[in-house]
Amino acid sequence: MAQKRDYYEVLGVTKSATPDEIKAAYRKLALKWHPDRWVNGTDAEKKTAEDNFKEAAEAYSVLSDPEKKARYDQFGFAGDQMGGGGGFDFGGFDLNDILRNVFGGGFNFGGGGFDFGFGGGSGSGQAQQRTYRGRDIRTSVKLTLEEIANGCEKEVTIERNRPCPDCQGKGAMSSADIKTCPTCNGRGQTQRVVNSLFGRAVSYETCPQCGGEGQVITNPCRRCNGTGLERRRETVRVKIPAGVEEGMQVTVRGEGHAAMHGGTNGDLLVVIKEEAHANLRRDGNNLFYTRIISVMDAMLGCEISVPCLDGSYKVKLDAGTQSGTVIKLRGKGLPSVQGYGRGTGDLYVKILVWIPRKLSRSEKEMMESIRNNTTFTPDLSRDDKAIFDKEKNIF
């Protein structure tokens, strides 16, 4: 088997060649070696033209793609986009797509009697009938944090196109009223052949009579006027996974608009809207709660109730709790969506101490009597110092 030539050598360009230079070099070689130019040549000349044409197309398909070019520059034929035995995988591109990109227009080249084996439908001359797809529908749902924590099902009411009940979506009352298009013979496209200097060029256009469907309706359904569709207001149940966030989108396949003449339904796109919680604030999977306690509770210690998404949770505060203290309740946050991420978040409880602004005369006298006690003199031990340093960083 002959050794493969370097792609830059094949096209006659350097590694620093611009995309336009690579395209121009391939265009020149494609015109030179296109087999239609060698129809009247000998068998050896035809074989040489075919091999050179394939080689140039292969080189261009790699060097014209920035990602493939970068991989080829680094790994040569051993790059992971290269096919069997270190060579290029011809199943990955359509030769006619390359030719249309370089020469423009909707042309397929043929007529020389050569089978290039590149695959792809466009070069076979067989046009495809139009396949319709229904439009997607976008709507939104509001969720509480409790619903987000556990996942839920919500009902959304939408207006959408559905198959006509009279004709079952066919657009005609009887199958006998649907005929093969006489203009394109059911292909959905018309063909135009132009004889050029380099052989025969074939272009395809959407059939003007059937609009690409390949069929025409001779007696349209009166209810839907031949579209096969009817507008309806319907309710759809949507399953929402746990852990979703504001702005995320849940896709329900096939629940969008129905397509004409039995095509593929569109999708229903449900955008998540998150309702504000009365006590909790969300940041990713973590939740935050602020609790204000009295100065006496802070000095003597107390028990507080913390609202969690699965009910209230009792937390005991030690005597001498400082304002700004943060307590972490592990696993009391929100789960990651469908298990992706770092698992369930946590709930952080921040304690703030309320200082009364006014005291009665007796209260003031009592506080004055203990003002100078060493107990009430700030003692920034290691734990307390960390709290106050963190609070100072706010400024």
Backbone torsions as a table, in degrees:
resi	resn	phi	psi	omega
1	MET	NA	132.3	-176.5
2	ALA	-64.9	144.1	179.7
3	GLN	-73.7	138.2	-178.5
4	LYS	-69.7	142.9	178.1
5	ARG	-89.5	151.3	176.5
6	ASP	-58.8	136.8	-175.8
7	TYR	-61.7	-36.0	178.1
8	TYR	-66.7	-35.7	177.6
9	GLU	-67.5	-39.8	-179.5
10	VAL	-59.0	-46.0	-177.7
11	LEU	-85.6	-11.4	179.2
12	GLY	72.4	36.4	179.2
13	VAL	-127.4	166.6	177.6
14	THR	-96.1	171.0	180.0
15	LYS	-66.6	-20.9	179.7
16	SER	-90.1	6.6	-178.0
17	ALA	-62.5	142.5	178.4
18	THR	-78.9	162.2	176.4
19	PRO	-54.9	-38.3	179.1
20	ASP	-66.4	-37.7	178.7
21	GLU	-68.0	-39.4	177.3
22	ILE	-64.3	-42.0	179.4
23	LYS	-64.8	-42.5	-179.8
24	ALA	-65.0	-39.2	179.8
25	ALA	-65.6	-41.9	178.8
26	TYR	-67.6	-39.1	179.1
27	ARG	-58.6	-42.3	-179.9
28	LYS	-63.4	-44.2	-179.5
29	LEU	-70.4	-36.7	179.2
30	ALA	-63.5	-38.9	177.0
31	LEU	-68.7	-36.4	-177.1
32	LYS	-71.3	-42.6	-171.1
33	TRP	-105.3	5.5	179.4
34	HIS	-58.6	127.3	-175.1
35	PRO	-56.5	-25.1	179.0
36	ASP	-63.6	-22.8	178.2
37	ARG	-79.1	-14.3	-175.5
38	TRP	-114.4	23.3	-179.4
39	VAL	-58.2	-37.5	-176.8
40	ASN	-94.1	8.3	179.8
41	GLY	-81.8	177.6	177.0
42	THR	-74.4	169.0	178.9
43	ASP	-60.5	-38.9	179.9
44	ALA	-65.2	-40.6	179.2
45	GLU	-67.1	-39.6	177.4
46	LYS	-62.4	-43.0	-179.7
47	LYS	-65.0	-41.1	178.5
48	THR	-63.5	-43.5	179.5
49	ALA	-62.2	-43.7	-180.0
50	GLU	-63.0	-45.2	-179.5
51	ASP	-64.0	-43.8	179.9
52	ASN	-66.6	-36.6	179.0
53	PHE	-64.7	-44.0	176.4
54	LYS	-62.0	-44.4	-177.2
55	GLU	-62.1	-42.8	179.8
56	ALA	-66.8	-40.5	179.0
57	ALA	-64.1	-40.8	179.0
58	GLU	-63.1	-45.4	-179.2
59	ALA	-63.0	-43.4	-178.6
60	TYR	-66.6	-39.0	-178.5
61	SER	-61.6	-27.1	178.3
62	VAL	-87.9	-50.3	-174.1
63	LEU	-72.5	-18.4	178.4
64	SER	-86.3	-9.9	179.0
65	ASP	-103.2	114.9	-175.7
66	PRO	-54.8	-41.2	-178.2
67	GLU	-68.4	-46.1	179.8
68	LYS	-66.7	-37.4	179.4
69	LYS	-62.6	-43.7	-179.8
70	ALA	-63.9	-39.9	179.4
71	ARG	-68.5	-38.4	178.5
72	TYR	-67.0	-40.5	178.3
73	ASP	-60.8	-31.6	-177.1
74	GLN	-88.6	-40.9	-172.6
75	PHE	-114.0	-6.8	-176.3
76	GLY	67.5	-143.1	-178.2
77	PHE	-74.1	-5.4	-179.6
78	ALA	-89.5	1.9	179.9
79	GLY	-58.2	153.7	-173.8
80	ASP	-71.8	-7.8	175.1
81	GLN	-92.8	0.2	179.9
82	MET	-89.3	149.8	-173.2
83	GLY	-92.9	-163.1	-169.7
84	GLY	-47.6	134.3	174.8
85	GLY	69.4	20.2	179.8
86	GLY	88.3	-3.3	-179.8
87	GLY	-94.1	176.2	-178.2
88	PHE	-78.1	142.5	179.9
89	ASP	-84.0	104.8	-176.7
90	PHE	-69.9	-15.5	178.6
91	GLY	-72.7	-8.3	-174.3
92	GLY	-90.0	-4.0	179.3
93	PHE	-148.2	163.0	-179.7
94	ASP	-110.1	121.7	-177.3
95	LEU	-57.6	-39.9	-179.0
96	ASN	-66.9	-30.6	175.3
97	ASP	-63.5	-40.0	177.9
98	ILE	-64.1	-44.2	-178.4
99	LEU	-64.8	-40.1	179.2
100	ARG	-67.1	-35.1	178.7
101	ASN	-65.4	-38.0	-176.6
102	VAL	-82.6	-43.6	-174.0
103	PHE	-97.0	-13.3	179.0
104	GLY	79.5	167.2	175.4
105	GLY	79.6	-179.7	-178.3
106	GLY	-104.8	45.3	-172.7
107	PHE	-96.4	142.5	168.0
108	ASN	-113.4	141.1	-179.3
109	PHE	-102.6	136.1	179.9
110	GLY	-167.5	-174.0	175.0
111	GLY	106.9	-11.6	-178.4
112	GLY	-87.1	-5.9	178.6
113	GLY	80.4	17.5	-177.9
114	PHE	-104.0	136.5	174.3
115	ASP	-104.4	108.6	-173.8
116	PHE	-82.7	-17.6	177.2
117	GLY	69.5	25.4	-178.3
118	PHE	-85.5	-11.8	-177.4
119	GLY	77.2	-173.7	-179.9
120	GLY	86.5	140.6	-173.5
121	GLY	-82.8	-23.4	-169.3
122	SER	-70.2	-25.3	-178.2
123	GLY	-86.3	-5.6	-175.9
124	SER	-83.8	-12.0	-178.1
125	GLY	81.3	2.4	179.8
126	GLN	-98.2	105.6	-179.6
127	ALA	-75.9	150.2	-178.9
128	GLN	-99.0	141.7	174.5
129	GLN	-69.9	151.9	-178.8
130	ARG	-68.5	131.5	174.4
131	THR	-109.7	121.2	-176.8
132	TYR	-86.1	148.8	173.1
133	ARG	-131.2	132.1	179.5
134	GLY	-68.5	155.9	179.6
135	ARG	-73.3	150.3	174.4
136	ASP	-75.4	155.9	176.3
137	ILE	-120.2	130.6	178.3
138	ARG	-111.1	130.7	176.6
139	THR	-144.0	-176.7	-178.0
140	SER	-141.4	158.1	174.9
141	VAL	-133.6	147.1	176.5
142	LYS	-99.3	134.1	-178.9
143	LEU	-126.7	143.1	171.9
144	THR	-84.2	164.8	177.2
145	LEU	-63.1	-32.6	178.0
146	GLU	-64.4	-41.5	178.0
147	GLU	-67.1	-37.9	179.4
148	ILE	-66.5	-37.4	-177.9
149	ALA	-64.8	-36.1	-173.7
150	ASN	-106.1	-11.5	-171.1
151	GLY	77.4	155.6	-176.7
152	CYS	-162.9	175.8	171.2
153	GLU	-116.9	133.5	179.6
154	LYS	-124.5	148.8	175.4
155	GLU	-99.4	130.9	175.6
156	VAL	-122.7	135.8	179.3
157	THR	-104.1	125.5	-175.8
158	ILE	-134.3	160.0	169.8
159	GLU	-104.7	129.7	-177.0
160	ARG	-149.9	159.2	175.6
161	ASN	-78.5	130.9	177.3
162	ARG	-128.4	161.0	179.9
163	PRO	-57.9	137.8	179.2
164	CYS	-61.9	128.5	-178.7
165	PRO	-69.0	-23.0	-178.7
166	ASP	-76.3	-41.6	-176.9
167	CYS	-109.8	5.4	-179.5
168	GLN	55.9	32.3	175.1
169	GLY	86.6	-0.5	-177.1
170	LYS	-79.3	-25.4	-176.9
171	GLY	89.1	-7.8	179.4
172	ALA	-136.7	149.3	-178.2
173	MET	-70.0	-26.2	-178.0
174	SER	-136.6	148.2	177.5
175	SER	-63.6	-24.8	178.5
176	ALA	-67.9	-18.5	179.8
177	ASP	-85.0	-1.4	177.9
178	ILE	-106.5	113.7	-175.0
179	LYS	-112.8	154.6	172.7
180	THR	-67.7	134.1	-177.8
181	CYS	-61.5	124.5	-178.6
182	PRO	-72.3	-21.5	-177.7
183	THR	-75.7	-44.5	-177.0
184	CYS	-109.9	1.6	-179.7
185	ASN	57.4	35.7	175.4
186	GLY	86.7	0.2	-176.9
187	ARG	-82.9	-22.1	-179.4
188	GLY	85.5	-7.9	-179.8
189	GLN	-141.1	151.2	174.4
190	THR	-104.6	151.8	-174.8
191	GLN	-111.9	138.7	175.5
192	ARG	-127.1	127.1	-177.2
193	VAL	-109.7	128.4	178.8
194	VAL	-122.9	125.5	175.8
195	ASN	-86.2	120.6	-178.1
196	SER	-117.4	-178.4	179.1
197	LEU	-59.9	-31.6	-175.0
198	PHE	-100.0	12.6	179.3
199	GLY	120.2	-149.4	-175.2
200	ARG	-98.3	131.5	175.5
201	ALA	-116.0	132.1	-176.3
202	VAL	-116.9	129.9	175.4
203	SER	-122.6	152.0	-179.1
204	TYR	-122.0	141.9	178.0
205	GLU	-132.3	150.4	177.3
206	THR	-61.5	133.9	-177.6
207	CYS	-60.4	127.2	-177.6
208	PRO	-71.8	-20.8	-177.0
209	GLN	-85.5	-44.1	-176.3
210	CYS	-103.1	-3.7	179.4
211	GLY	66.7	24.3	178.0
212	GLY	93.6	0.3	-177.4
213	GLU	-82.8	-24.7	-178.2
214	GLY	84.5	-5.4	-179.4
215	GLN	-138.0	155.0	176.2
216	VAL	-128.6	145.9	179.6
217	ILE	-100.6	121.4	-177.4
218	THR	-88.3	-22.5	179.7
219	ASN	-138.0	86.1	-174.8
220	PRO	-64.5	150.0	174.8
221	CYS	-63.3	132.4	-176.6
222	ARG	-71.5	-29.8	-176.5
223	ARG	-71.0	-41.2	-176.0
224	CYS	-112.0	3.9	180.0
225	ASN	57.2	31.9	174.7
226	GLY	88.1	-3.2	-179.9
227	THR	-78.6	-24.1	-177.6
228	GLY	79.5	7.1	-174.7
229	LEU	-125.5	152.6	176.5
230	GLU	-141.8	139.2	-179.5
231	ARG	-80.4	130.7	179.8
232	ARG	-139.4	152.4	173.9
233	ARG	-101.5	118.0	-174.0
234	GLU	-135.6	160.0	179.2
235	THR	-111.7	133.2	-178.4
236	VAL	-122.6	135.2	175.7
237	ARG	-89.1	128.1	-176.2
238	VAL	-118.2	127.4	178.2
239	LYS	-87.8	120.0	-178.7
240	ILE	-102.8	121.8	179.0
241	PRO	-72.0	155.9	178.3
242	ALA	-67.7	146.9	173.6
243	GLY	90.5	4.4	-178.9
244	VAL	-65.0	160.9	-178.9
245	GLU	-126.1	165.7	175.9
246	GLU	-53.5	127.5	177.1
247	GLY	92.0	-14.0	176.6
248	MET	-65.8	158.2	-176.5
249	GLN	-125.5	127.3	175.4
250	VAL	-102.2	124.8	-177.7
251	THR	-101.2	125.3	176.2
252	VAL	-108.8	106.7	-174.5
253	ARG	-64.5	135.1	172.2
254	GLY	77.6	4.2	-178.4
255	GLU	-102.5	16.1	175.0
256	GLY	-89.9	-151.7	178.5
257	HIS	-68.8	142.2	172.0
258	ALA	-72.1	153.7	-179.9
259	ALA	-96.1	158.7	178.0
260	MET	-66.4	144.0	170.8
261	HIS	52.1	46.7	172.4
262	GLY	75.5	21.6	178.8
263	GLY	-74.8	-166.6	-177.0
264	THR	-86.9	132.9	178.1
265	ASN	-66.4	149.5	172.0
266	GLY	-76.5	-177.1	-177.7
267	ASP	-108.9	160.4	173.8
268	LEU	-102.8	120.5	-177.6
269	LEU	-106.4	113.0	-175.1
270	VAL	-106.4	114.4	-179.0
271	VAL	-91.2	134.1	-176.3
272	ILE	-83.8	128.3	171.4
273	LYS	-115.6	129.3	-173.9
274	GLU	-103.2	123.0	178.1
275	GLU	-78.3	140.8	179.0
276	ALA	-67.7	139.2	178.7
277	HIS	-90.1	148.4	-176.7
278	ALA	-65.6	-32.3	-174.0
279	ASN	-122.9	-26.4	-171.8
280	LEU	-106.3	144.1	174.6
281	ARG	-116.3	139.2	-175.6
282	ARG	-105.3	141.2	170.4
283	ASP	-141.9	99.6	-174.2
284	GLY	67.2	-126.7	178.1
285	ASN	-91.9	-5.7	-177.6
286	ASN	-94.0	150.8	177.7
287	LEU	-119.1	151.6	-177.1
288	PHE	-132.4	136.3	-179.1
289	TYR	-136.3	135.1	178.4
290	THR	-111.4	128.8	-179.7
291	ARG	-122.4	129.8	178.2
292	ILE	-100.8	128.1	178.8
293	ILE	-122.7	164.5	179.9
294	SER	-79.1	162.3	179.3
295	VAL	-65.4	-32.4	178.6
296	MET	-68.2	-41.1	177.2
297	ASP	-64.4	-36.1	179.4
298	ALA	-66.5	-39.0	-178.2
299	MET	-76.0	-40.7	-173.8
300	LEU	-94.2	-15.9	-175.6
301	GLY	88.9	153.7	-179.2
302	CYS	-165.7	178.5	175.7
303	GLU	-118.5	130.6	179.8
304	ILE	-117.8	159.4	177.0
305	SER	-107.1	124.1	-178.2
306	VAL	-106.6	124.0	178.5
307	PRO	-72.4	123.0	175.7
308	CYS	-115.8	168.4	-177.7
309	LEU	-72.2	-17.3	177.6
310	ASP	-109.5	21.3	-180.0
311	GLY	120.3	179.2	-179.1
312	SER	-80.1	154.4	-177.0
313	TYR	-133.0	127.5	-178.2
314	LYS	-83.3	131.1	178.5
315	VAL	-127.8	129.4	179.2
316	LYS	-94.7	126.6	177.7
317	LEU	-100.2	130.4	179.9
318	ASP	-72.1	157.5	174.3
319	ALA	-62.9	139.7	-179.0
320	GLY	84.3	18.7	177.0
321	THR	-62.8	128.6	-177.5
322	GLN	-89.2	149.4	174.0
323	SER	-63.9	132.0	-177.2
324	GLY	100.3	-5.4	177.4
325	THR	-63.1	136.6	179.2
326	VAL	-117.2	127.3	178.6
327	ILE	-111.7	131.1	-179.7
328	LYS	-102.2	124.5	173.3
329	LEU	-100.4	101.2	-173.2
330	ARG	-67.0	134.2	176.1
331	GLY	77.3	8.5	-179.9
332	LYS	-97.6	13.2	177.8
333	GLY	-92.6	-145.2	-177.7
334	LEU	-107.5	150.1	178.2
335	PRO	-77.9	160.8	172.9
336	SER	-75.8	151.2	-177.9
337	VAL	-66.0	120.3	176.4
338	GLN	51.7	34.3	174.0
339	GLY	82.8	-2.1	179.6
340	TYR	-84.8	141.6	179.1
341	GLY	111.7	-151.7	-174.0
342	ARG	-103.2	26.0	178.9
343	GLY	82.6	-157.6	-176.6
344	THR	-77.7	139.9	179.5
345	GLY	-80.0	-175.4	-177.6
346	ASP	-117.7	166.0	176.0
347	LEU	-111.9	123.2	-179.2
348	TYR	-105.2	125.9	-179.1
349	VAL	-109.3	118.7	178.5
350	LYS	-102.6	128.2	-178.1
351	ILE	-97.7	126.8	173.4
352	LEU	-117.7	136.2	-178.8
353	VAL	-100.2	126.6	-179.4
354	TRP	-90.3	129.9	178.6
355	ILE	-106.5	124.8	179.9
356	PRO	-65.3	141.6	-178.6
357	ARG	-83.9	-28.7	-177.8
358	LYS	-130.8	144.2	177.2
359	LEU	-126.2	150.7	173.8
360	SER	-73.3	167.8	-178.2
361	ARG	-59.5	-44.6	-178.5
362	SER	-66.1	-38.2	179.4
363	GLU	-67.0	-39.8	-179.8
364	LYS	-67.0	-41.1	178.2
365	GLU	-62.8	-39.2	179.3
366	MET	-64.6	-43.0	-179.6
367	MET	-68.4	-34.9	178.4
368	GLU	-64.7	-33.4	-177.6
369	SER	-69.1	-21.8	-178.9
370	ILE	-114.3	5.5	-176.5
371	ARG	-54.9	-44.2	-173.4
372	ASN	-90.3	4.5	175.8
373	ASN	-63.9	143.2	-179.5
374	THR	-61.9	-25.2	179.4
375	THR	-60.0	-32.6	-176.4
376	PHE	-97.4	7.8	175.6
377	THR	-88.4	125.7	-178.2
378	PRO	-52.0	129.1	177.8
379	ASP	-126.3	96.8	-174.5
380	LEU	-80.5	77.7	173.4
381	SER	-67.4	176.5	-175.1
382	ARG	-58.9	-44.9	-177.9
383	ASP	-67.4	-46.2	-178.9
384	ASP	-66.5	-36.3	-179.5
385	LYS	-62.3	-39.2	179.7
386	ALA	-62.8	-39.6	179.7
387	ILE	-65.2	-47.9	-177.0
388	PHE	-70.4	-33.7	175.8
389	ASP	-63.0	-39.8	179.2
390	LYS	-65.7	-40.5	178.4
391	GLU	-65.7	-35.9	179.4
392	LYS	-65.3	-29.7	-178.8
393	ASN	-67.4	-15.1	177.8
394	ILE	-60.6	-32.5	-178.4
395	PHE	-88.9	NA	NA
